[in-house]
């Protein structure tokens, strides 16, 4: 029964395409207001699409509320206040289409493989988020765009090709208003292709191994190559068609109607040239993402074979504990010490620069040189100590900022913390976002998973690394934080746009029990 298995080929892709419609249909459960939620939800998505087509990037909750106010007035013959319109907007968008920022999840049995699979996706995404003025701008995700295209029978790889076909027909028929609209849709379809490449780039940065296993890059490159060859030829034909149309319209004296038509064709030509330029940049994107893939795999291989040694924990502690002989120490240290030996031994010197003697130093006696060198070492050690203390102070301040809210609540978002600080302490907020030690700390905490909050008397060994040592110090000095047991930083998939131009991922800091449960 070979045919029986063949009918399920591509079953996962079919179910993923169907899943995108479920959040729309689930809007039927949103019955708080006396208006049909599904048509309003689709209308909102179309409004966001229109904003993207026009390239305004100004689709806010407030603009959608005004749109719904006009829509309900014109289609349902009811006048509603702006306050009610903003409530309906937040109810349908935040609670329904955006699922409170969490991805929509559709779980199903894959009849091709027999495994249970889940498809997670967003219909709407944040265009950008300004913490300072609290302006949220929305855009359609790739899945949201494809859902709307599917309702017009423009599927995935054929979005650009079918829109090109529509454009050709409209130009030939002289329907130039429709042709202008088709060019705008064509521009959006090309940008959607670029967005797919960008998302794959982010996946490579996050987990290059998984992308390699799924051969996702190879599939994307093959698809891009096929599209570029097919669509580039059609773009060239469209250019020729526009030139031919211009020649036809320019024959003889022009009527007012023909002049209007020529102006519209000129607009179409200009916009089409922009789209062609954008389309050709897909080739550059393809080269760039291939290079990123190669570099990421190369970096992963180098990291796998790279050995990192903590001098204090892996060398100094065993030496002190086991009281090793000088002969053994000599064998260990000889490869990293200079050939010309100094008259004194200082293990810390292996991490310092080895300066050449100046003319003034050559005139000094050997005793004076030793004293000068000892003084330089002492100053360098004092400088290092001050830098270490400053790092620990910053680290303690960052950790307290993240942990204190958990005393009163179960979890808190980084974006919420930063928004509160930006309002209450603007200077502190500016210092925080401009310090380069805050962002690596968030990544490090996220990678650690569940982090136990332990005091010094609960530890079996003393920690020499900065982060655990400062956490132990905080737990000892703050009993209420020690009572949290454990915490974890969980990625949300959302993005924070900071006033200084930086973009960072948002995280949720949440309390955990010692067994890892929330």
C-alpha positions as CSV (number, residue, x, y, z in Angstrom):
1,X,0.0,0.0,0.0
2,X,2.6,2.5,-1.2
3,X,-0.1,5.0,-2.1
4,X,-1.4,5.0,1.5
5,X,1.9,6.5,2.8
6,X,2.3,8.8,-0.2
7,X,-0.9,10.7,0.5
8,X,0.6,12.0,3.7
9,X,3.7,13.5,2.2
10,X,4.1,17.1,3.2
11,X,1.5,16.6,6.0
12,X,3.5,18.8,8.4
13,X,3.5,21.7,6.0
14,X,-0.2,21.4,5.3
15,X,-1.0,21.4,9.1
16,X,1.3,24.4,9.6
17,X,-0.6,26.3,6.9
18,X,-4.0,25.4,8.4
19,X,-2.8,26.3,12.0
20,X,-2.4,30.0,11.0
21,X,-6.2,30.3,10.7
22,X,-7.0,29.0,14.2
23,X,-6.2,32.2,16.1
24,X,-8.6,34.0,13.8
25,X,-11.4,31.5,14.3
26,X,-10.8,31.5,18.1
27,X,-11.7,35.2,18.1
28,X,-15.3,33.9,18.0
29,X,-14.8,33.2,21.7
30,X,-14.2,37.0,22.3
31,X,-17.8,38.0,23.0
32,X,-17.3,40.8,25.4
33,X,-18.5,43.4,22.8
34,X,-21.6,43.3,20.5
35,X,-19.6,43.2,17.3
36,X,-18.4,40.2,15.2
37,X,-14.9,39.5,16.4
38,X,-13.6,37.5,13.4
39,X,-14.4,40.2,10.7
40,X,-13.0,42.9,13.0
41,X,-9.8,40.8,13.6
42,X,-9.3,40.3,9.9
43,X,-10.1,44.0,9.3
44,X,-7.3,45.0,11.8
45,X,-4.8,42.7,10.0
46,X,-5.7,44.3,6.7
47,X,-5.2,47.7,8.3
48,X,-1.8,46.7,9.4
49,X,-1.1,45.3,5.9
50,X,-2.1,48.7,4.4
51,X,0.3,50.5,6.8
52,X,3.1,48.1,5.7
53,X,2.3,48.6,2.0
54,X,2.6,52.3,2.4
55,X,5.8,52.0,4.3
56,X,4.7,54.3,7.1
57,X,5.7,52.0,10.1
58,X,3.2,53.9,12.2
59,X,0.6,51.3,13.1
60,X,-0.1,51.9,16.8
61,X,-2.9,50.8,19.1
62,X,-4.3,54.4,18.9
63,X,-4.4,54.4,15.1
64,X,-6.1,51.0,15.1
65,X,-8.7,52.4,17.6
66,X,-9.5,55.3,15.3
67,X,-9.8,52.9,12.4
68,X,-12.2,50.7,14.3
69,X,-14.2,53.7,15.4
70,X,-14.7,54.7,11.7
71,X,-15.4,51.1,10.7
72,X,-18.1,50.5,13.3
73,X,-19.6,53.9,12.5
74,X,-19.7,53.2,8.7
75,X,-20.5,49.5,8.6
76,X,-22.7,49.0,11.8
77,X,-24.2,52.5,11.9
78,X,-23.1,52.9,15.5
79,X,-21.1,55.8,17.0
80,X,-18.7,54.6,19.7
81,X,-16.3,56.7,21.8
82,X,-12.6,56.6,21.4
83,X,-12.2,55.1,24.9
84,X,-14.5,52.2,23.9
85,X,-12.6,51.8,20.6
86,X,-9.2,51.5,22.4
87,X,-10.7,48.9,24.7
88,X,-11.9,46.8,21.8
89,X,-8.5,47.2,20.1
90,X,-6.6,46.0,23.1
91,X,-9.1,43.2,23.6
92,X,-8.9,41.9,20.0
93,X,-5.2,42.6,19.4
94,X,-3.5,42.1,22.7
95,X,-5.7,39.3,24.0
96,X,-6.6,37.6,20.7
97,X,-4.3,38.2,17.7
98,X,-1.1,38.7,19.8
99,X,-2.0,36.2,22.5
100,X,-0.5,38.6,25.2
101,X,2.9,38.4,23.5
102,X,3.1,34.6,23.6
103,X,3.3,32.6,20.4
104,X,0.1,30.8,19.3
105,X,0.6,27.1,19.6
106,X,-1.1,24.4,17.6
107,X,-0.4,20.7,18.5
108,X,-1.3,17.9,16.2
109,X,-0.3,14.3,15.4
110,X,1.9,14.1,12.2
111,X,0.4,11.3,10.2
112,X,3.5,11.1,8.0
113,X,5.9,10.4,10.9
114,X,3.6,9.3,13.6
115,X,5.0,11.9,16.1
116,X,3.1,14.6,17.9
117,X,4.3,18.0,16.8
118,X,3.6,21.6,17.8
119,X,3.7,24.7,15.6
120,X,4.4,28.0,17.3
121,X,3.9,31.2,15.5
122,X,2.9,34.9,15.7
123,X,0.4,36.8,13.6
124,X,1.4,40.3,14.7
125,X,4.8,41.5,15.9
126,X,6.2,44.6,17.4
127,X,7.8,46.9,14.8
128,X,9.7,48.7,17.5
129,X,9.2,49.7,21.1
130,X,10.2,53.1,22.6
131,X,10.5,52.7,26.3
132,X,10.7,56.5,26.8
133,X,7.4,57.5,25.2
134,X,5.7,54.0,25.5
135,X,4.8,53.9,21.8
136,X,4.2,50.4,20.5
137,X,4.1,50.0,16.7
138,X,2.8,46.8,15.1
139,X,3.5,44.8,12.0
140,X,2.4,41.5,10.5
141,X,4.7,38.6,11.0
142,X,5.7,36.4,8.1
143,X,3.0,34.0,9.1
144,X,0.5,36.8,9.3
145,X,1.5,38.1,5.9
146,X,1.2,34.6,4.3
147,X,-2.2,34.1,5.9
148,X,-3.5,37.2,4.2
149,X,-1.8,36.3,0.9
150,X,-3.4,32.8,1.1
151,X,-6.8,34.4,1.3
152,X,-6.1,35.9,-2.1
153,X,-4.5,32.6,-3.4
154,X,-0.9,34.0,-3.2
155,X,1.0,31.1,-1.6
156,X,4.5,31.2,-0.1
157,X,7.1,31.1,-3.0
158,X,4.6,32.2,-5.6
159,X,3.7,35.5,-3.8
160,X,6.2,37.5,-6.0
161,X,5.5,35.6,-9.2
162,X,1.7,35.9,-9.0
163,X,1.8,39.6,-8.1
164,X,4.0,40.1,-11.1
165,X,1.4,38.3,-13.2
166,X,-1.4,40.6,-11.8
167,X,0.8,43.7,-12.5
168,X,1.4,42.6,-16.1
169,X,-2.4,42.1,-16.7
170,X,-3.3,45.5,-15.2
171,X,-0.7,47.4,-17.3
172,X,-1.9,45.6,-20.4
173,X,-5.5,46.5,-19.6
174,X,-4.6,50.1,-18.7
175,X,-5.9,49.7,-15.2
176,X,-3.0,51.9,-13.8
177,X,-4.5,52.5,-10.3
178,X,-4.7,48.8,-9.8
179,X,-1.1,48.4,-11.2
180,X,0.2,50.9,-8.8
181,X,-1.4,48.9,-5.9
182,X,0.2,45.7,-7.3
183,X,3.6,47.3,-7.3
184,X,3.2,48.2,-3.6
185,X,2.1,44.6,-2.9
186,X,5.1,43.4,-4.9
187,X,7.4,45.5,-2.8
188,X,5.9,44.0,0.4
189,X,6.3,40.5,-1.0
190,X,10.0,41.1,-1.7
191,X,10.5,42.5,1.8
192,X,8.7,39.4,3.2
193,X,11.3,37.3,1.4
194,X,14.1,39.4,3.0
195,X,12.4,39.0,6.4
196,X,12.5,35.2,6.0
197,X,16.3,35.4,5.4
198,X,16.7,37.6,8.4
199,X,14.8,35.1,10.6
200,X,17.0,32.3,9.3
201,X,20.0,34.4,10.1
202,X,18.8,34.9,13.7
203,X,18.3,31.1,14.0
204,X,21.8,30.5,12.8
205,X,23.2,32.8,15.5
206,X,21.0,31.1,18.1
207,X,21.6,27.5,17.2
208,X,23.7,26.8,14.1
209,X,23.8,23.1,14.9
210,X,20.0,22.7,14.7
211,X,19.9,24.7,11.4
212,X,22.6,22.4,10.0
213,X,20.7,19.2,11.1
214,X,17.5,20.4,9.5
215,X,19.3,21.5,6.3
216,X,17.3,24.7,6.5
217,X,20.0,26.8,4.9
218,X,20.3,24.5,1.9
219,X,16.5,24.5,1.4
220,X,16.3,28.3,1.7
221,X,19.2,28.8,-0.8
222,X,17.7,26.4,-3.3
223,X,14.4,28.3,-3.1
224,X,16.1,31.7,-3.4
225,X,18.1,30.6,-6.5
226,X,15.0,29.2,-8.2
227,X,13.0,32.4,-7.3
228,X,15.8,34.8,-8.4
229,X,16.1,33.1,-11.8
230,X,12.3,33.0,-12.4
231,X,11.5,36.5,-11.1
232,X,14.4,38.4,-12.5
233,X,13.3,37.4,-16.0
234,X,9.8,38.6,-15.3
235,X,11.0,41.9,-13.9
236,X,12.9,42.5,-17.1
237,X,9.8,41.8,-19.2
238,X,7.8,44.2,-17.0
239,X,10.3,46.9,-17.6
240,X,10.0,46.4,-21.3
241,X,6.2,46.4,-21.1
242,X,6.2,49.7,-19.2
243,X,8.5,51.3,-21.8
244,X,6.3,50.0,-24.6
245,X,3.2,51.4,-22.8
246,X,4.9,54.8,-22.4
247,X,5.7,54.8,-26.2
248,X,2.1,54.0,-27.0
249,X,0.7,56.8,-24.8
250,X,3.1,59.4,-26.1
251,X,2.1,59.1,-29.7
252,X,0.5,62.4,-31.1
253,X,-1.2,65.0,-29.0
254,X,-2.2,64.0,-25.5
255,X,-5.6,64.3,-23.9
256,X,-6.0,65.1,-20.2
257,X,-6.9,61.5,-19.6
258,X,-3.7,60.3,-21.4
259,X,-1.5,62.7,-19.4
260,X,-2.9,61.4,-16.2
261,X,-2.2,57.8,-17.4
262,X,1.4,58.8,-18.3
263,X,2.0,60.2,-14.9
264,X,0.6,57.0,-13.3
265,X,2.8,54.9,-15.5
266,X,5.8,57.0,-14.5
267,X,5.0,56.4,-10.8
268,X,4.7,52.7,-11.5
269,X,8.1,52.7,-13.3
270,X,9.8,54.5,-10.4
271,X,8.4,52.2,-7.8
272,X,9.1,49.1,-9.9
273,X,12.8,50.1,-10.2
274,X,12.9,50.4,-6.4
275,X,11.4,46.9,-6.1
276,X,13.8,45.5,-8.6
277,X,16.7,47.0,-6.7
278,X,15.3,45.4,-3.5
279,X,14.8,42.1,-5.2
280,X,18.4,42.0,-6.5
281,X,19.7,42.6,-2.9
282,X,18.3,39.1,-2.2
283,X,21.4,37.8,-3.9
284,X,23.6,39.7,-1.5
285,X,21.6,38.5,1.4
286,X,22.1,34.9,0.2
287,X,25.9,35.3,0.0
288,X,25.9,37.0,3.5
289,X,23.9,34.2,5.1
290,X,26.1,31.5,3.6
291,X,29.1,33.3,5.0
292,X,27.5,33.6,8.4
293,X,26.7,29.9,8.4
294,X,30.3,29.0,7.6
295,X,31.7,31.4,10.2
296,X,29.3,30.1,12.9
297,X,30.2,26.4,12.2
298,X,33.9,27.3,12.2
299,X,33.6,29.2,15.5
300,X,31.7,26.3,17.0
301,X,34.4,23.8,16.0
302,X,37.2,26.1,17.4
303,X,35.3,26.5,20.6
304,X,34.9,22.8,21.0
305,X,38.6,22.3,20.9
306,X,39.5,25.5,22.8
307,X,40.8,24.9,26.3
308,X,40.2,27.5,28.9
309,X,42.0,27.3,32.2
310,X,41.1,29.1,35.4
311,X,44.6,29.8,37.0
312,X,43.3,30.2,40.5
313,X,41.0,27.2,40.7
314,X,42.8,24.7,38.5
315,X,46.4,25.6,39.4
316,X,46.9,27.7,42.5
317,X,44.4,25.8,44.7
318,X,45.9,22.3,44.0
319,X,49.4,23.7,44.5
320,X,48.5,25.1,48.0
321,X,46.4,22.1,49.0
322,X,48.9,19.4,48.0
323,X,52.0,21.4,48.8
324,X,53.7,20.5,45.6
325,X,57.5,20.5,45.3
326,X,59.4,23.3,43.5
327,X,60.6,20.8,40.9
328,X,57.0,20.1,39.8
329,X,56.1,23.8,39.8
330,X,59.2,24.5,37.7
331,X,58.1,21.9,35.1
332,X,54.6,23.6,34.9
333,X,55.8,27.2,34.8
334,X,58.9,26.9,32.6
335,X,56.9,27.0,29.3
336,X,55.1,30.2,30.2
337,X,58.0,32.1,31.9
338,X,60.6,34.1,30.0
339,X,63.9,32.3,29.3
340,X,65.9,35.0,31.2
341,X,64.7,34.4,34.8
342,X,64.2,37.1,37.4
343,X,65.8,36.9,40.8
344,X,62.3,36.5,42.5
345,X,59.2,34.4,41.7
346,X,55.8,35.9,41.2
347,X,53.2,33.7,39.4
348,X,51.1,36.8,38.6
349,X,53.8,38.1,36.3
350,X,52.8,35.6,33.6
351,X,49.7,37.8,32.9
352,X,51.6,41.1,32.6
353,X,53.2,42.7,29.6
354,X,57.0,42.3,29.4
355,X,58.3,45.8,28.7
356,X,61.8,46.5,27.2
357,X,64.3,48.5,29.2
358,X,64.5,52.2,28.5
359,X,67.8,54.2,28.3
360,X,67.1,55.5,31.8
361,X,66.7,52.0,33.2
362,X,70.0,50.9,31.7
363,X,71.7,53.5,33.9
364,X,70.1,52.1,37.1
365,X,71.8,49.6,39.4
366,X,70.4,46.1,39.6
367,X,68.9,46.8,43.0
368,X,67.2,50.0,41.8
369,X,65.7,48.1,38.8
370,X,64.3,45.5,41.2
371,X,62.7,48.2,43.3
372,X,61.3,50.0,40.3
373,X,59.9,46.8,38.9
374,X,58.3,45.9,42.3
375,X,56.7,49.4,42.5
376,X,55.3,49.0,39.0
377,X,53.9,45.6,39.9
378,X,52.4,47.0,43.1
379,X,50.7,49.9,41.2
380,X,49.3,47.4,38.6
381,X,47.9,45.2,41.3
382,X,46.2,48.2,43.0
383,X,44.7,49.2,39.7
384,X,43.5,45.7,39.0
385,X,42.0,45.5,42.6
386,X,40.1,48.8,42.0
387,X,38.8,47.6,38.7
388,X,37.7,44.3,40.3
389,X,35.9,46.2,43.1
390,X,34.1,48.4,40.6
391,X,33.1,45.3,38.6
392,X,31.7,43.7,41.7
393,X,29.8,46.9,42.7
394,X,28.2,47.1,39.2
395,X,27.4,43.4,39.3
396,X,25.8,43.6,42.7
397,X,23.7,46.6,41.6
398,X,22.5,44.8,38.5
399,X,21.6,41.6,40.4
400,X,19.7,43.5,43.1
401,X,17.7,45.3,40.4
402,X,16.7,42.0,39.0
403,X,16.0,40.1,42.3
404,X,14.3,42.7,44.5
405,X,11.0,42.7,42.6
406,X,10.7,38.9,43.1
407,X,10.3,39.4,46.8
408,X,6.8,40.8,46.1
409,X,5.9,39.0,42.9
410,X,6.4,35.7,41.1
411,X,8.0,37.1,37.9
412,X,9.0,40.4,36.2
413,X,10.0,41.4,32.7
414,X,13.3,43.1,32.1
415,X,11.4,45.7,29.9
416,X,9.1,46.5,32.8
417,X,12.1,47.0,35.2
418,X,13.9,49.3,32.7
419,X,10.7,51.3,32.0
420,X,10.2,51.9,35.8
421,X,13.9,53.0,36.1
422,X,13.6,55.3,33.1
423,X,10.7,57.1,34.8
424,X,12.0,57.1,38.4
425,X,15.7,57.5,37.9
426,X,16.6,58.7,34.4
427,X,20.3,59.2,35.2
428,X,20.6,55.7,36.5
429,X,18.8,54.4,33.4
430,X,21.2,56.1,31.1
431,X,24.1,54.7,33.0
432,X,22.6,51.2,32.9
433,X,22.0,51.1,29.1
434,X,25.4,52.6,28.3
435,X,27.4,50.1,30.4
436,X,28.6,47.2,28.4
437,X,28.6,44.8,31.5
438,X,24.8,44.7,31.8
439,X,24.0,42.9,28.5
440,X,26.6,40.0,28.9
441,X,25.3,39.5,32.5
442,X,21.7,38.9,31.2
443,X,23.0,36.4,28.6
444,X,25.1,34.6,31.2
445,X,22.2,34.3,33.7
446,X,20.0,33.0,30.9
447,X,22.5,30.3,29.9
448,X,22.9,29.2,33.6
449,X,19.2,28.1,33.7
450,X,17.9,27.7,37.3
451,X,20.2,29.6,39.6
452,X,20.1,28.7,43.3
453,X,20.4,31.6,45.8
454,X,22.8,30.2,48.4
455,X,24.5,31.9,51.4
456,X,28.2,31.2,52.3
457,X,27.3,28.6,55.0
458,X,25.4,26.5,52.4
459,X,28.4,26.2,50.1
460,X,30.9,23.3,50.3
461,X,33.7,25.2,48.5
462,X,34.6,28.9,48.0
463,X,33.8,30.3,44.6
464,X,36.4,32.5,42.9
465,X,34.3,33.6,39.9
466,X,32.7,37.0,40.2
467,X,29.0,36.1,39.6
468,X,28.6,33.3,42.1
469,X,30.7,35.1,44.7
470,X,28.5,38.3,44.4
471,X,25.3,36.2,44.5
472,X,26.6,34.5,47.7
473,X,27.3,38.0,49.2
474,X,23.8,39.2,48.3
475,X,22.2,36.1,49.8
476,X,24.1,36.7,53.1
477,X,23.3,40.4,53.4
478,X,19.6,40.2,52.2
479,X,17.6,37.4,54.0
480,X,14.5,38.2,51.9
481,X,16.4,37.6,48.6
482,X,18.0,34.4,50.2
483,X,14.4,33.2,50.8
484,X,13.7,33.2,47.0
485,X,15.5,29.8,46.8
486,X,16.2,30.0,43.1
487,X,15.6,32.2,40.1
488,X,15.7,31.8,36.3
489,X,15.9,34.1,33.3
490,X,13.5,32.9,30.6
491,X,13.6,34.3,27.0
492,X,10.3,35.8,25.8
493,X,11.1,36.1,22.1
494,X,10.3,39.9,22.3
495,X,12.7,42.7,21.6
496,X,13.5,46.0,23.5
497,X,14.5,49.1,21.5
498,X,16.6,51.3,23.7
499,X,16.9,55.2,23.4
500,X,20.7,54.8,22.6
501,X,19.9,52.8,19.5
502,X,20.7,49.4,21.0
503,X,18.4,46.4,20.5
504,X,18.2,43.6,23.1
505,X,16.1,40.6,23.8
506,X,13.5,40.8,26.6
507,X,13.6,38.2,29.4
508,X,11.3,37.2,32.3
509,X,13.0,36.9,35.7
510,X,11.0,34.3,37.6
511,X,11.2,32.6,41.0
512,X,11.9,28.8,41.1
513,X,11.7,26.3,43.8
514,X,14.9,24.3,44.5
515,X,13.4,21.4,42.4
516,X,13.1,23.9,39.4
517,X,9.4,24.4,39.5
518,X,7.9,27.9,39.4
